[in-house]
Amino acid sequence: MRDCIILAALVLMALPLVPNRPFWGPVLNPYVIVQLLALLLAVQSLAHLSGRLLQAREAVLVSALASGFVSSAATIATLGLAVREGRSGARLMAGGGLMSCVSTQLQVLLVAAAVQPAWLAALWLPALAGAALAAAWAGWLVKGAPPESSDGVVSSPNVEGLPSAGEDRMFSLWGAAAVAGLLAGIQVLVHALDLWLGQAGLIAGVLVAALADLHAALAAVFSSSGTELGPPAVIPVMGALVVHAGSKSVTAAMVGRRPYLRWLAPGLRAHTALCVWLIRWLV
C-alpha cells in the first residue's frame, strides 16, 4: 500500500509541478528525469505483481526481468555468482540473465519515450524484436534446465537496488532513482564531450558510457541528436548496443565462468545482432 501511495503521489502531485525545460542545452530537464523515474517504478511494480502469481521456476524469469530494469549487468553478475558458488545450475541462471536483457530492450523504448519520442519510430521494431528473441531464448533455457530446489536465488535473485524477497516491496525507489540520476549525469558528460570534440566526442563518450550503462549512453544520444535520425545519429546507438553486450559477456565469463557463459552468450549475441541489424535496415 505504501508503494502505491508513493507512486501515485509522484505521478499525480510531483510530476505536474516539476519544470519542463532543460537547464543546459538539451539536457538536465527535471520533468524528463521525474517522468523516467515514474516509468521505472511502474514497470517494477507490474513485474512484482506478476511474480506473486507465478511458481518458482517462472519467478526466475519475472524476478530477473524486474532486476533488469535496475541493472541487467548486475543481474547477470548475481546469477553468475550463484553458478560459480554451486547454488544453481548454469542453464537456469543463464535463462534468468538473458531475461534481464529483455528489460534492457524495453527500457530503450522507455528512455526514448521520456527523452526524445521521435526516436521511437526507428527503435520500436528493433527493440521489440530483440526483446522477443531474448524472451523466447530465456524461456527455452529455463524450461529445459534440470529441476532445482526453490530455495535461494532461484525464486528471487537478490540484485543490489532491488528489494529482497523478504521485504515484499513493489519497487525500489532508491534503485530507480539511482538509475535516473545516472542517466542524467551521463547525458551531461556526453553533451560536454559533444560540445568540446564534436561528433567524435559524442561517439567516444557514448561507447565508454555503454560499458557501464546502456540506457544512460542512449539517453545522451537521444538528447544530443534531437529529432535527426540519419546514419550519423544511429551509429553511436548501434555501437553502444554492441559494446554493452560485450561488457555483459565479459562479466558473465569473469563471474560465472565458462559453463554460464556457454549458455548465456549465444542468446545475448543473437538478440543484440538482430536489434542492431534492424536499426541499420530501418534508418
ZIQUIFEN-V778148 format. One record per residue. N is the residue number from 1. RES is the residue in one small letter. PHI is phi in degrees with one decimal (* if undefined). OMEGA is omega in radians with two decimals (NA if undefined). Layout:
# ZIQUIFEN-V778148
N_RES_PHI_OMEGA / N_RES_PHI_OMEGA
This chain:
# ZIQUIFEN-V778148
1_m_*_3.14 / 2_r_-61.4_3.14 / 3_d_-65.5_3.09 / 4_c_-61.7_3.14 / 5_i_-65.7_3.13 / 6_i_-61.5_-3.12 / 7_l_-65.0_3.12 / 8_a_-64.0_3.13 / 9_a_-65.3_3.14 / 10_l_-64.8_-3.07 / 11_v_-78.2_-3.00 / 12_l_-90.5_-3.07 / 13_m_-113.4_-3.05 / 14_a_-74.4_-3.04 / 15_l_-58.9_-3.14 / 16_p_-65.1_-3.09 / 17_l_-92.4_-3.08 / 18_v_-79.5_3.10 / 19_p_-59.5_-3.12 / 20_n_-108.1_3.09 / 21_r_-154.8_3.11 / 22_p_-73.6_-3.12 / 23_f_-94.2_3.11 / 24_w_-146.4_-3.09 / 25_g_57.6_3.13 / 26_p_-92.8_-3.02 / 27_v_-114.4_-3.14 / 28_l_61.7_3.03 / 29_n_-94.9_-3.08 / 30_p_-58.8_-3.13 / 31_y_-63.5_-3.14 / 32_v_-64.4_-3.12 / 33_i_-65.4_-3.13 / 34_v_-67.9_3.10 / 35_q_-62.3_3.11 / 36_l_-64.1_3.09 / 37_l_-58.6_3.13 / 38_a_-63.2_3.12 / 39_l_-63.7_3.14 / 40_l_-62.2_3.14 / 41_l_-65.7_3.14 / 42_a_-65.0_-3.14 / 43_v_-67.4_3.08 / 44_q_-60.7_-3.14 / 45_s_-64.3_3.12 / 46_l_-62.5_3.13 / 47_a_-65.9_3.11 / 48_h_-63.7_-3.13 / 49_l_-63.8_3.10 / 50_s_-64.9_-3.13 / 51_g_-63.4_3.13 / 52_r_-66.8_-3.06 / 53_l_-99.0_-3.02 / 54_l_-113.6_3.07 / 55_q_-77.3_-3.00 / 56_a_-58.7_-3.08 / 57_r_-64.3_3.11 / 58_e_-68.4_3.13 / 59_a_-66.2_3.03 / 60_v_-57.5_-3.11 / 61_l_-66.8_-3.07 / 62_v_-69.6_-3.14 / 63_s_-67.6_3.06 / 64_a_-66.9_3.08 / 65_l_-61.6_3.13 / 66_a_-65.5_3.13 / 67_s_-62.9_-3.11 / 68_g_-63.4_3.11 / 69_f_-72.8_3.00 / 70_v_-87.1_3.09 / 71_s_-165.5_3.09 / 72_s_-67.1_3.14 / 73_a_-63.7_3.11 / 74_a_-66.1_3.09 / 75_t_-63.6_3.13 / 76_i_-61.6_3.12 / 77_a_-66.3_-3.13 / 78_t_-63.3_3.13 / 79_l_-69.2_3.07 / 80_g_-63.8_3.11 / 81_l_-64.5_3.09 / 82_a_-62.5_3.10 / 83_v_-68.1_-3.10 / 84_r_-61.7_-3.12 / 85_e_-85.4_3.09 / 86_g_78.4_-3.12 / 87_r_-84.3_3.13 / 88_s_-151.5_-3.13 / 89_g_-77.9_-3.07 / 90_a_-64.9_-3.08 / 91_r_-67.0_-3.13 / 92_l_-64.0_-3.13 / 93_m_-70.2_3.06 / 94_a_-65.6_3.05 / 95_g_-61.3_3.08 / 96_g_-64.3_3.12 / 97_g_-61.0_3.13 / 98_l_-69.6_3.09 / 99_m_-64.9_3.09 / 100_s_-65.7_3.08 / 101_c_-70.8_3.02 / 102_v_-61.9_3.08 / 103_s_-60.2_3.12 / 104_t_-57.8_-3.12 / 105_q_-67.0_-3.13 / 106_l_-67.2_-3.13 / 107_q_-70.8_3.00 / 108_v_-56.6_3.13 / 109_l_-69.9_3.11 / 110_l_-62.2_-3.14 / 111_v_-66.3_3.11 / 112_a_-61.9_-3.14 / 113_a_-63.9_-3.11 / 114_a_-81.1_-3.02 / 115_v_-93.6_-3.09 / 116_q_-151.3_-3.04 / 117_p_-58.7_3.14 / 118_a_-60.3_-3.14 / 119_w_-70.9_-3.12 / 120_l_-60.4_-3.13 / 121_a_-61.0_-3.11 / 122_a_-92.3_-2.97 / 123_l_-109.2_-3.01 / 124_w_-62.8_-3.12 / 125_l_-70.2_3.10 / 126_p_-58.8_-3.10 / 127_a_-67.8_-3.13 / 128_l_-69.7_3.09 / 129_a_-66.1_3.08 / 130_g_-62.8_3.12 / 131_a_-64.6_-3.14 / 132_a_-63.8_3.12 / 133_l_-65.3_3.13 / 134_a_-63.2_-3.14 / 135_a_-65.7_3.13 / 136_a_-64.4_3.14 / 137_w_-65.0_3.13 / 138_a_-62.7_3.11 / 139_g_-61.3_3.11 / 140_w_-64.7_3.13 / 141_l_-63.9_-3.10 / 142_v_-68.3_-3.12 / 143_k_-62.8_-3.09 / 144_g_-90.1_-3.12 / 145_a_-73.3_3.10 / 146_p_-60.7_3.12 / 147_p_-61.5_3.13 / 148_e_-136.5_3.01 / 149_s_-66.3_3.14 / 150_s_-82.9_3.14 / 151_d_-72.9_2.94 / 152_g_69.9_-2.93 / 153_v_-72.6_-3.06 / 154_v_-61.7_-3.09 / 155_s_-84.2_-3.11 / 156_s_-158.2_3.11 / 157_p_-62.7_-3.07 / 158_n_-92.5_-3.12 / 159_v_-103.6_-3.14 / 160_e_-57.7_-3.08 / 161_g_103.6_3.06 / 162_l_-113.2_3.07 / 163_p_-67.4_3.10 / 164_s_-75.4_-3.03 / 165_a_-60.3_-3.07 / 166_g_-72.0_-3.09 / 167_e_-78.1_3.13 / 168_d_53.5_3.10 / 169_r_-100.5_3.14 / 170_m_-74.2_-3.13 / 171_f_-156.6_3.04 / 172_s_-107.8_-3.14 / 173_l_-63.8_-3.10 / 174_w_-69.2_3.10 / 175_g_-63.9_3.12 / 176_a_-66.8_3.11 / 177_a_-64.5_3.10 / 178_a_-64.1_3.10 / 179_v_-63.9_3.14 / 180_a_-62.8_3.10 / 181_g_-65.8_3.09 / 182_l_-63.5_3.10 / 183_l_-57.9_-3.11 / 184_a_-64.5_-3.12 / 185_g_-64.2_-3.13 / 186_i_-73.2_3.01 / 187_q_-58.4_3.12 / 188_v_-62.3_-3.13 / 189_l_-61.0_-3.10 / 190_v_-68.5_3.09 / 191_h_-63.9_3.10 / 192_a_-63.8_3.10 / 193_l_-65.4_3.11 / 194_d_-63.8_3.12 / 195_l_-66.7_-3.06 / 196_w_-81.0_-3.01 / 197_l_-115.4_-3.13 / 198_g_75.8_-3.08 / 199_q_-60.9_3.13 / 200_a_-63.3_3.11 / 201_g_-66.6_3.10 / 202_l_-60.6_-3.11 / 203_i_-64.6_-3.13 / 204_a_-61.8_-3.14 / 205_g_-63.8_-3.13 / 206_v_-66.2_-3.11 / 207_l_-66.5_3.10 / 208_v_-66.1_-3.13 / 209_a_-63.7_-3.10 / 210_a_-66.3_3.08 / 211_l_-61.4_-3.10 / 212_a_-100.2_-3.05 / 213_d_-150.4_-3.11 / 214_l_-64.6_-3.01 / 215_h_-69.7_3.06 / 216_a_-64.9_3.12 / 217_a_-64.7_-3.13 / 218_l_-68.5_3.10 / 219_a_-59.6_3.10 / 220_a_-65.1_3.10 / 221_v_-64.4_-3.11 / 222_f_-60.1_-3.08 / 223_s_-73.5_-3.09 / 224_s_-80.6_-3.06 / 225_s_-87.5_-3.14 / 226_g_67.7_-3.09 / 227_t_-94.0_3.13 / 228_e_-76.8_-3.04 / 229_l_-116.5_3.13 / 230_g_-77.5_-3.14 / 231_p_-53.3_3.12 / 232_p_-59.8_-3.12 / 233_a_-81.9_-3.06 / 234_v_-84.9_3.11 / 235_i_-58.7_3.07 / 236_p_-62.2_3.12 / 237_v_-64.8_3.14 / 238_m_-63.9_3.11 / 239_g_-61.8_3.13 / 240_a_-63.5_3.12 / 241_l_-61.9_-3.12 / 242_v_-67.9_-3.13 / 243_v_-62.6_-3.12 / 244_h_-66.8_3.08 / 245_a_-63.2_3.10 / 246_g_-63.9_3.13 / 247_s_-67.0_3.07 / 248_k_-66.8_3.11 / 249_s_-63.3_3.12 / 250_v_-63.7_3.11 / 251_t_-60.5_-3.14 / 252_a_-62.6_-3.13 / 253_a_-67.3_-3.09 / 254_m_-73.2_-3.05 / 255_v_-91.2_-3.04 / 256_g_-93.6_3.14 / 257_r_67.6_-2.94 / 258_r_-61.4_-3.12 / 259_p_-58.6_3.13 / 260_y_-65.7_-3.14 / 261_l_-63.3_-3.11 / 262_r_-61.8_3.10 / 263_w_-81.1_-3.04 / 264_l_-81.6_-2.93 / 265_a_-59.9_-3.10 / 266_p_-58.7_3.12 / 267_g_-67.0_3.12 / 268_l_-62.7_-3.12 / 269_r_-69.7_-3.08 / 270_a_-65.6_-3.09 / 271_h_-71.5_3.07 / 272_t_-68.5_3.13 / 273_a_-62.1_3.11 / 274_l_-62.9_-3.13 / 275_c_-63.2_-3.12 / 276_v_-64.4_-3.13 / 277_w_-63.4_3.14 / 278_l_-67.0_3.07 / 279_i_-61.3_-3.12 / 280_r_-65.2_-3.11 / 281_w_-72.9_-3.07 / 282_l_-81.5_-3.04 / 283_v_-103.7_NA
